[in-house]
Amino acid sequence: MSYLSWFEEQAQKHKEVMTKLLAKGLERDEIIAYFDFHNMVKNEPDFCPLYKEKNEDGTLGRKCHDMEPLNCYLCACPNFRFKDEGFEQKEAKTLYSYCDIDSKDGRQGVYGDAIHQDCSGCSVPHHVSYVKKHYDEDWKKIMKACAR
């Protein structure tokens, strides 16, 4: 799956959840709270493929980042930049994604002739305070700078 197709698919999933929550009359803080990982695993199992994976103890819902609480409102980071056709060549390898703030917790991973941003060590967009700072009902507005 390309970055762009994932991005569009995730935007649609986010929009569907938001439409439901707004129809119920939920306010900003209630919406953000709804996107708590544990609630999402229980109430929105199709939002993320990791929600359906089993943990060692048999419970459903594998986290993308080992943190508590984990908020899934953004699901991805507004600082992530991607381009399916690649940005540039670096030593016979193509750079497909990077972190716009060069987070100390992220890294560039080399996979064959491709370079991709590895955000697995960075939890920035999953903190409630970060979500509140960047909140918009339209996920694509928050994420607009990602696709280049």
FIMAR-636967 format. One record per residue: residue in one letter; x, y, z of N, C-alpha, C in turn. Coordinates in steps of 0.05 Angstrom, whole numbers, plus 5000, padded with zeros to 4 digits. Example, Ala and Ser with C-alpha at 12.3 -4.5 7.8 and 13.67 -1.06 7.14 Angstrom:
<atoms>
+------+------+------+------+------+------+------+------+------+------+
! rest !  n_u !  n_v !  n_w ! ca_u ! ca_v ! ca_w !  c_u !  c_v !  c_w !
+------+------+------+------+------+------+------+------+------+------+
!    A ! 5264 ! 4886 ! 5156 ! 5246 ! 4910 ! 5156 ! 5264 ! 4934 ! 5156 !
!    S ! 5257 ! 4955 ! 5142 ! 5273 ! 4979 ! 5143 ! 5258 ! 5001 ! 5157 !
+------+------+------+------+------+------+------+------+------+------+
</atoms>
This chain:
<atoms>
+------+------+------+------+------+------+------+------+------+------+
! rest !  n_u !  n_v !  n_w ! ca_u ! ca_v ! ca_w !  c_u !  c_v !  c_w !
+------+------+------+------+------+------+------+------+------+------+
!    M ! 5017 ! 4976 ! 5000 ! 5000 ! 5000 ! 5000 ! 5018 ! 5025 ! 5000 !
!    S ! 5012 ! 5044 ! 4983 ! 5028 ! 5069 ! 4982 ! 5021 ! 5086 ! 5006 !
!    Y ! 5039 ! 5105 ! 5012 ! 5033 ! 5124 ! 5033 ! 5007 ! 5139 ! 5027 !
!    L ! 5004 ! 5149 ! 5003 ! 4981 ! 5165 ! 4996 ! 4955 ! 5149 ! 4999 !
!    S ! 4955 ! 5124 ! 4990 ! 4930 ! 5109 ! 4993 ! 4924 ! 5104 ! 5023 !
!    W ! 4944 ! 5098 ! 5039 ! 4940 ! 5095 ! 5068 ! 4929 ! 5121 ! 5079 !
!    F ! 4941 ! 5143 ! 5072 ! 4933 ! 5170 ! 5082 ! 4904 ! 5176 ! 5076 !
!    E ! 4895 ! 5171 ! 5051 ! 4868 ! 5176 ! 5043 ! 4848 ! 5157 ! 5057 !
!    E ! 4856 ! 5132 ! 5060 ! 4840 ! 5112 ! 5074 ! 4836 ! 5120 ! 5103 !
!    Q ! 4858 ! 5128 ! 5116 ! 4857 ! 5135 ! 5144 ! 4840 ! 5161 ! 5148 !
!    A ! 4842 ! 5180 ! 5129 ! 4826 ! 5204 ! 5131 ! 4796 ! 5197 ! 5130 !
!    Q ! 4789 ! 5178 ! 5113 ! 4761 ! 5170 ! 5111 ! 4752 ! 5157 ! 5137 !
!    K ! 4768 ! 5139 ! 5148 ! 4761 ! 5126 ! 5173 ! 4757 ! 5147 ! 5195 !
!    H ! 4775 ! 5166 ! 5196 ! 4773 ! 5187 ! 5217 ! 4747 ! 5203 ! 5213 !
!    K ! 4741 ! 5210 ! 5188 ! 4717 ! 5225 ! 5182 ! 4692 ! 5210 ! 5191 !
!    E ! 4691 ! 5184 ! 5186 ! 4668 ! 5168 ! 5193 ! 4664 ! 5168 ! 5224 !
!    V ! 4686 ! 5165 ! 5239 ! 4683 ! 5165 ! 5268 ! 4675 ! 5193 ! 5277 !
!    M ! 4687 ! 5214 ! 5266 ! 4680 ! 5241 ! 5273 ! 4650 ! 5248 ! 5267 !
!    T ! 4641 ! 5239 ! 5245 ! 4613 ! 5244 ! 5237 ! 4594 ! 5232 ! 5259 !
!    K ! 4601 ! 5208 ! 5267 ! 4585 ! 5194 ! 5288 ! 4586 ! 5210 ! 5314 !
!    L ! 4610 ! 5218 ! 5322 ! 4613 ! 5231 ! 5348 ! 4600 ! 5259 ! 5348 !
!    L ! 4603 ! 5274 ! 5326 ! 4591 ! 5300 ! 5325 ! 4560 ! 5298 ! 5324 !
!    A ! 4550 ! 5277 ! 5311 ! 4521 ! 5273 ! 5311 ! 4510 ! 5268 ! 5339 !
!    K ! 4526 ! 5256 ! 5356 ! 4519 ! 5251 ! 5384 ! 4521 ! 5277 ! 5401 !
!    G ! 4533 ! 5298 ! 5389 ! 4536 ! 5323 ! 5404 ! 4560 ! 5325 ! 5421 !
!    L ! 4580 ! 5307 ! 5417 ! 4604 ! 5308 ! 5433 ! 4620 ! 5333 ! 5428 !
!    E ! 4632 ! 5344 ! 5449 ! 4650 ! 5368 ! 5447 ! 4679 ! 5359 ! 5443 !
!    R ! 4696 ! 5378 ! 5438 ! 4724 ! 5373 ! 5432 ! 4737 ! 5354 ! 5452 !
!    D ! 4736 ! 5360 ! 5478 ! 4750 ! 5343 ! 5498 ! 4737 ! 5315 ! 5500 !
!    E ! 4712 ! 5313 ! 5496 ! 4698 ! 5287 ! 5496 ! 4707 ! 5270 ! 5471 !
!    I ! 4710 ! 5284 ! 5448 ! 4719 ! 5271 ! 5424 ! 4747 ! 5260 ! 5427 !
!    I ! 4765 ! 5277 ! 5438 ! 4792 ! 5269 ! 5442 ! 4793 ! 5245 ! 5461 !
!    A ! 4778 ! 5246 ! 5483 ! 4777 ! 5224 ! 5502 ! 4767 ! 5198 ! 5489 !
!    Y ! 4748 ! 5201 ! 5470 ! 4737 ! 5177 ! 5456 ! 4760 ! 5163 ! 5441 !
!    F ! 4779 ! 5178 ! 5431 ! 4801 ! 5166 ! 5415 ! 4823 ! 5153 ! 5433 !
!    D ! 4818 ! 5149 ! 5459 ! 4836 ! 5134 ! 5476 ! 4839 ! 5106 ! 5464 !
!    F ! 4863 ! 5096 ! 5463 ! 4869 ! 5070 ! 5452 ! 4849 ! 5048 ! 5461 !
!    H ! 4846 ! 5046 ! 5487 ! 4829 ! 5024 ! 5498 ! 4800 ! 5026 ! 5488 !
!    N ! 4790 ! 5050 ! 5487 ! 4763 ! 5055 ! 5478 ! 4761 ! 5049 ! 5448 !
!    M ! 4781 ! 5057 ! 5433 ! 4780 ! 5052 ! 5404 ! 4782 ! 5022 ! 5397 !
!    V ! 4798 ! 5007 ! 5412 ! 4799 ! 4978 ! 5407 ! 4772 ! 4966 ! 5411 !
!    K ! 4758 ! 4975 ! 5432 ! 4732 ! 4964 ! 5439 ! 4710 ! 4974 ! 5419 !
!    N ! 4709 ! 4999 ! 5413 ! 4687 ! 5011 ! 5398 ! 4692 ! 5016 ! 5368 !
!    E ! 4717 ! 5017 ! 5360 ! 4723 ! 5022 ! 5331 ! 4744 ! 5003 ! 5321 !
!    P ! 4738 ! 4977 ! 5322 ! 4759 ! 4956 ! 5315 ! 4769 ! 4958 ! 5287 !
!    D ! 4755 ! 4971 ! 5269 ! 4765 ! 4973 ! 5241 ! 4782 ! 4998 ! 5236 !
!    F ! 4785 ! 5015 ! 5256 ! 4800 ! 5040 ! 5253 ! 4830 ! 5035 ! 5248 !
!    C ! 4840 ! 5014 ! 5260 ! 4869 ! 5008 ! 5258 ! 4873 ! 4978 ! 5257 !
!    P ! 4889 ! 4968 ! 5239 ! 4894 ! 4939 ! 5238 ! 4907 ! 4928 ! 5263 !
!    L ! 4921 ! 4944 ! 5278 ! 4934 ! 4935 ! 5303 ! 4913 ! 4928 ! 5324 !
!    Y ! 4889 ! 4940 ! 5322 ! 4868 ! 4935 ! 5342 ! 4859 ! 4906 ! 5342 !
!    K ! 4863 ! 4892 ! 5320 ! 4854 ! 4865 ! 5318 ! 4875 ! 4844 ! 5324 !
!    E ! 4900 ! 4854 ! 5329 ! 4922 ! 4836 ! 5336 ! 4921 ! 4828 ! 5365 !
!    K ! 4927 ! 4803 ! 5371 ! 4927 ! 4793 ! 5398 ! 4954 ! 4798 ! 5412 !
!    N ! 4952 ! 4805 ! 5437 ! 4976 ! 4808 ! 5454 ! 4983 ! 4781 ! 5466 !
!    E ! 5006 ! 4780 ! 5479 ! 5016 ! 4755 ! 5491 ! 4996 ! 4744 ! 5511 !
!    D ! 4981 ! 4761 ! 5524 ! 4961 ! 4752 ! 5544 ! 4934 ! 4745 ! 5532 !
!    G ! 4932 ! 4746 ! 5505 ! 4908 ! 4739 ! 5491 ! 4888 ! 4762 ! 5487 !
!    T ! 4894 ! 4785 ! 5499 ! 4876 ! 4808 ! 5495 ! 4880 ! 4820 ! 5467 !
!    L ! 4860 ! 4832 ! 5457 ! 4862 ! 4845 ! 5430 ! 4872 ! 4874 ! 5433 !
!    G ! 4886 ! 4882 ! 5412 ! 4895 ! 4910 ! 5411 ! 4924 ! 4913 ! 5417 !
!    R ! 4941 ! 4912 ! 5396 ! 4969 ! 4917 ! 5399 ! 4974 ! 4947 ! 5395 !
!    K ! 4990 ! 4959 ! 5412 ! 4996 ! 4988 ! 5411 ! 5019 ! 4993 ! 5391 !
!    C ! 5017 ! 5015 ! 5377 ! 5039 ! 5023 ! 5359 ! 5062 ! 5035 ! 5375 !
!    H ! 5056 ! 5046 ! 5399 ! 5075 ! 5058 ! 5417 ! 5069 ! 5049 ! 5445 !
!    D ! 5089 ! 5040 ! 5460 ! 5085 ! 5030 ! 5487 ! 5084 ! 5054 ! 5506 !
!    M ! 5060 ! 5065 ! 5509 ! 5056 ! 5088 ! 5526 ! 5027 ! 5087 ! 5537 !
!    E ! 5024 ! 5100 ! 5560 ! 4998 ! 5102 ! 5572 ! 4994 ! 5130 ! 5583 !
!    P ! 4973 ! 5144 ! 5576 ! 4953 ! 5136 ! 5557 ! 4963 ! 5140 ! 5528 !
!    L ! 4952 ! 5125 ! 5510 ! 4958 ! 5127 ! 5481 ! 4932 ! 5138 ! 5468 !
!    N ! 4934 ! 5161 ! 5456 ! 4911 ! 5173 ! 5442 ! 4915 ! 5169 ! 5412 !
!    C ! 4894 ! 5159 ! 5399 ! 4894 ! 5152 ! 5371 ! 4882 ! 5173 ! 5352 !
!    Y ! 4876 ! 5197 ! 5363 ! 4863 ! 5218 ! 5347 ! 4878 ! 5223 ! 5321 !
!    L ! 4904 ! 5227 ! 5323 ! 4919 ! 5234 ! 5299 ! 4927 ! 5209 ! 5284 !
!    C ! 4932 ! 5187 ! 5297 ! 4939 ! 5161 ! 5285 ! 4966 ! 5163 ! 5270 !
!    A ! 4972 ! 5186 ! 5260 ! 4998 ! 5191 ! 5247 ! 5007 ! 5219 ! 5256 !
!    C ! 5030 ! 5227 ! 5248 ! 5042 ! 5252 ! 5258 ! 5041 ! 5273 ! 5237 !
!    P ! 5032 ! 5297 ! 5244 ! 5032 ! 5320 ! 5225 ! 5060 ! 5328 ! 5216 !
!    N ! 5081 ! 5318 ! 5230 ! 5108 ! 5324 ! 5223 ! 5121 ! 5303 ! 5203 !
!    F ! 5106 ! 5283 ! 5197 ! 5115 ! 5262 ! 5178 ! 5111 ! 5272 ! 5150 !
!    R ! 5131 ! 5270 ! 5133 ! 5130 ! 5278 ! 5105 ! 5134 ! 5254 ! 5088 !
!    F ! 5118 ! 5251 ! 5067 ! 5122 ! 5229 ! 5049 ! 5116 ! 5237 ! 5021 !
!    K ! 5128 ! 5222 ! 5003 ! 5124 ! 5225 ! 4974 ! 5128 ! 5198 ! 4961 !
!    D ! 5107 ! 5187 ! 4951 ! 5108 ! 5160 ! 4940 ! 5128 ! 5156 ! 4918 !
!    E ! 5134 ! 5177 ! 4903 ! 5154 ! 5175 ! 4881 ! 5182 ! 5181 ! 4892 !
!    G ! 5184 ! 5189 ! 4917 ! 5210 ! 5195 ! 4929 ! 5217 ! 5224 ! 4927 !
!    F ! 5233 ! 5233 ! 4947 ! 5242 ! 5261 ! 4948 ! 5269 ! 5265 ! 4933 !
!    E ! 5288 ! 5248 ! 4939 ! 5314 ! 5251 ! 4928 ! 5330 ! 5225 ! 4930 !
!    Q ! 5352 ! 5224 ! 4916 ! 5370 ! 5201 ! 4917 ! 5392 ! 5208 ! 4937 !
!    K ! 5399 ! 5188 ! 4954 ! 5421 ! 5190 ! 4973 ! 5437 ! 5165 ! 4970 !
!    E ! 5460 ! 5167 ! 4958 ! 5478 ! 5144 ! 4955 ! 5464 ! 5119 ! 4943 !
!    A ! 5451 ! 5123 ! 4920 ! 5437 ! 5102 ! 4905 ! 5412 ! 5092 ! 4920 !
!    K ! 5403 ! 5106 ! 4939 ! 5378 ! 5099 ! 4954 ! 5358 ! 5123 ! 4951 !
!    T ! 5333 ! 5116 ! 4952 ! 5312 ! 5137 ! 4949 ! 5300 ! 5143 ! 4976 !
!    L ! 5299 ! 5169 ! 4983 ! 5286 ! 5178 ! 5007 ! 5256 ! 5181 ! 5002 !
!    Y ! 5239 ! 5166 ! 5016 ! 5210 ! 5166 ! 5012 ! 5195 ! 5181 ! 5034 !
!    S ! 5207 ! 5183 ! 5057 ! 5194 ! 5196 ! 5080 ! 5215 ! 5206 ! 5100 !
!    Y ! 5207 ! 5227 ! 5115 ! 5225 ! 5238 ! 5135 ! 5208 ! 5253 ! 5156 !
!    C ! 5221 ! 5260 ! 5178 ! 5208 ! 5276 ! 5200 ! 5216 ! 5305 ! 5196 !
!    D ! 5195 ! 5322 ! 5194 ! 5200 ! 5350 ! 5189 ! 5213 ! 5365 ! 5212 !
!    I ! 5210 ! 5354 ! 5236 ! 5223 ! 5366 ! 5260 ! 5248 ! 5351 ! 5268 !
!    D ! 5255 ! 5331 ! 5253 ! 5279 ! 5314 ! 5259 ! 5279 ! 5306 ! 5288 !
!    S ! 5257 ! 5293 ! 5296 ! 5254 ! 5284 ! 5324 ! 5278 ! 5267 ! 5332 !
!    K ! 5288 ! 5272 ! 5356 ! 5310 ! 5256 ! 5367 ! 5302 ! 5227 ! 5372 !
!    D ! 5275 ! 5222 ! 5373 ! 5265 ! 5195 ! 5379 ! 5259 ! 5180 ! 5353 !
!    G ! 5261 ! 5193 ! 5330 ! 5257 ! 5179 ! 5305 ! 5283 ! 5172 ! 5292 !
!    R ! 5282 ! 5158 ! 5270 ! 5307 ! 5151 ! 5256 ! 5300 ! 5145 ! 5227 !
!    Q ! 5320 ! 5146 ! 5210 ! 5317 ! 5138 ! 5182 ! 5324 ! 5109 ! 5180 !
!    G ! 5305 ! 5093 ! 5169 ! 5310 ! 5065 ! 5164 ! 5317 ! 5060 ! 5135 !
!    V ! 5337 ! 5043 ! 5130 ! 5344 ! 5036 ! 5103 ! 5335 ! 5008 ! 5098 !
!    Y ! 5318 ! 5005 ! 5077 ! 5306 ! 4979 ! 5070 ! 5312 ! 4975 ! 5040 !
!    G ! 5334 ! 4959 ! 5035 ! 5342 ! 4955 ! 5007 ! 5352 ! 4982 ! 4996 !
!    D ! 5339 ! 4991 ! 4975 ! 5347 ! 5016 ! 4963 ! 5328 ! 5039 ! 4971 !
!    A ! 5312 ! 5035 ! 4992 ! 5293 ! 5055 ! 5001 ! 5300 ! 5064 ! 5029 !
!    I ! 5295 ! 5090 ! 5033 ! 5299 ! 5102 ! 5060 ! 5271 ! 5112 ! 5069 !
!    H ! 5263 ! 5103 ! 5092 ! 5237 ! 5111 ! 5103 ! 5241 ! 5120 ! 5132 !
!    Q ! 5224 ! 5139 ! 5140 ! 5225 ! 5148 ! 5168 ! 5214 ! 5126 ! 5186 !
!    D ! 5228 ! 5121 ! 5207 ! 5218 ! 5102 ! 5227 ! 5210 ! 5118 ! 5252 !
!    C ! 5185 ! 5120 ! 5257 ! 5174 ! 5136 ! 5279 ! 5168 ! 5119 ! 5303 !
!    S ! 5175 ! 5093 ! 5303 ! 5167 ! 5076 ! 5325 ! 5178 ! 5084 ! 5352 !
!    G ! 5199 ! 5099 ! 5353 ! 5210 ! 5109 ! 5379 ! 5199 ! 5135 ! 5388 !
!    C ! 5182 ! 5147 ! 5372 ! 5171 ! 5174 ! 5377 ! 5141 ! 5172 ! 5383 !
!    S ! 5133 ! 5184 ! 5405 ! 5104 ! 5183 ! 5412 ! 5090 ! 5211 ! 5411 !
!    V ! 5103 ! 5230 ! 5400 ! 5094 ! 5258 ! 5400 ! 5064 ! 5261 ! 5393 !
!    P ! 5053 ! 5250 ! 5371 ! 5025 ! 5256 ! 5364 ! 5005 ! 5240 ! 5380 !
!    H ! 5014 ! 5223 ! 5398 ! 4995 ! 5207 ! 5413 ! 4990 ! 5216 ! 5442 !
!    H ! 5001 ! 5240 ! 5449 ! 4996 ! 5252 ! 5475 ! 4972 ! 5270 ! 5473 !
!    V ! 4954 ! 5268 ! 5493 ! 4930 ! 5285 ! 5493 ! 4937 ! 5314 ! 5490 !
!    S ! 4958 ! 5324 ! 5503 ! 4965 ! 5352 ! 5502 ! 4972 ! 5360 ! 5473 !
!    Y ! 4985 ! 5343 ! 5458 ! 4992 ! 5349 ! 5431 ! 4967 ! 5349 ! 5413 !
!    V ! 4949 ! 5330 ! 5418 ! 4924 ! 5330 ! 5403 ! 4908 ! 5355 ! 5408 !
!    K ! 4906 ! 5363 ! 5433 ! 4891 ! 5388 ! 5440 ! 4903 ! 5412 ! 5426 !
!    K ! 4929 ! 5413 ! 5425 ! 4943 ! 5436 ! 5413 ! 4938 ! 5438 ! 5383 !
!    H ! 4935 ! 5415 ! 5370 ! 4933 ! 5414 ! 5340 ! 4905 ! 5406 ! 5331 !
!    Y ! 4886 ! 5404 ! 5349 ! 4859 ! 5394 ! 5344 ! 4845 ! 5409 ! 5321 !
!    D ! 4833 ! 5394 ! 5304 ! 4814 ! 5403 ! 5284 ! 4796 ! 5380 ! 5278 !
!    E ! 4770 ! 5385 ! 5274 ! 4752 ! 5363 ! 5268 ! 4759 ! 5349 ! 5242 !
!    D ! 4773 ! 5363 ! 5224 ! 4781 ! 5351 ! 5198 ! 4810 ! 5342 ! 5200 !
!    W ! 4814 ! 5316 ! 5202 ! 4841 ! 5304 ! 5204 ! 4859 ! 5313 ! 5181 !
!    K ! 4848 ! 5316 ! 5157 ! 4865 ! 5323 ! 5134 ! 4875 ! 5352 ! 5137 !
!    K ! 4861 ! 5369 ! 5151 ! 4872 ! 5396 ! 5155 ! 4896 ! 5395 ! 5173 !
!    I ! 4895 ! 5379 ! 5194 ! 4918 ! 5376 ! 5212 ! 4942 ! 5364 ! 5197 !
!    M ! 4936 ! 5345 ! 5180 ! 4957 ! 5329 ! 5166 ! 4965 ! 5340 ! 5139 !
!    K ! 4955 ! 5363 ! 5131 ! 4958 ! 5373 ! 5103 ! 4986 ! 5375 ! 5093 !
!    A ! 5005 ! 5380 ! 5111 ! 5033 ! 5383 ! 5102 ! 5047 ! 5357 ! 5098 !
!    C ! 5035 ! 5334 ! 5106 ! 5048 ! 5308 ! 5104 ! 5054 ! 5300 ! 5075 !
!    A ! 5033 ! 5301 ! 5058 ! 5036 ! 5292 ! 5030 ! 5049 ! 5314 ! 5014 !
!    R ! 5071 ! 5309 ! 5003 ! 5086 ! 5329 ! 4987 ! 5084 ! 5322 ! 4957 !
+------+------+------+------+------+------+------+------+------+------+
</atoms>
